[in-house]
Amino acid sequence: MPGVSLVGSGSACLSATLSNEALSHLVDTTDEWIVSRTGIRQRHLAAAEDSLGSLAAQAARQALAMAQVEAEAVQLILLATSTPDDLFGSACQVQAELGATRAVAFDLTAACSGFVFALVTAAQYIRAGAFDTVLVIGADVLSRWTDWGDRNTCVLFGDGAGAVVLQASDRDRLLGFELCSDGTLNSYLKLPYQATPEPLNADLAVQKGTFAPITMNGREVYKFAVSRVPEVIEKALFRADLTTQDIDWLLLHQANQRILDAVAERLQVSPERVLSNMADHGNTSAASIPLALDEAVRAGRIQPGDTIAAAGFGAGLTWGSAIFQWG
Ligand code: UT7
């Protein structure tokens, strides 16, 4: 059975930023509250001319360049996103923009767990021998669906995109994983379709509407994250026949610095082994893990051979962990 290697990473550069101070002019909040409760100092926002697809393609191009892989060699593009430009999917637009003419491309939706779910999904295609070169992209423009008058949510989110290239290899560097869903907790975090009936004739009506902005029960999602994320990482580590002592980096979905700290403490991982770009980016949903990964790789913090315990969690509710070696 072929193994899986992660051979390149990339991310999109979004120059527009929104500081906590600027947010305090939009809603009743302060820089002090946001920093002390979340660790976030600013978030990046997509520009008017950016599309989800163009940000995803930018991240993908960087990842391909690092991996020294031509776009024509890619056989599968998995785009993890909850904010496509088109409800039919945005992955094909990314395929076209990259010129990845041989690749089959589709979207995968699992909110903030999307990147981990897509990484594991892509690895199964490689292990099965179906594809040997795959692009996995996590990208979200949550600013489109944020209620900018709701201080409970608008201070948390930012926009971003990150990508990795996976290739078939002799040694399998995806060491273990565990994925979970619990739809009974769905109401805690939602971006729901809301509609009113539009009659077609006397007997029939269709439901016409749009998506309502994000709503979240922050306290419940917080409790869920700090209890279930350590558990899922331990299960993935067990499958990899490793313990937390064996990992070089803890790479969590960047939702809240307090969640990162609490999970690290439960797992007894020291703070210097926890990757965080919370202060600069906030929560970028499916983009947060590949974005933090790419920044750490380019900064020389993550080195080839390092073992990384990644975990995503969020709407669905969904959560999951993948343990892998870089490079
Ligand atoms: O990516 C998906 C995963 N999402 C998450 O993981 C989010 C998980 N949840 C959290 O990170 C935290 O629950 C939040 C950061 C959302 C909120 O922090 P908290 O410490 O749980 O605050 P809270 O909701 O318990 O609210 C405490 C107080 C409330 O006031 P009262 O009722 O005590 O008077 C809120 O109204 O803080 C108030 N508050 C704010 N104050 C200033 C809530 N948001 C703000 C705000 N600025 N932006």
Residues whose N, C-alpha, C, O or C-beta is under 5 A from the ligand:
A	BS01	UT7	D28 T29 T30 W33 R37 T38 C112 R151 N152 V155 G218 R219 V221 Y222 A225 A255 N256 N283 F313 G314
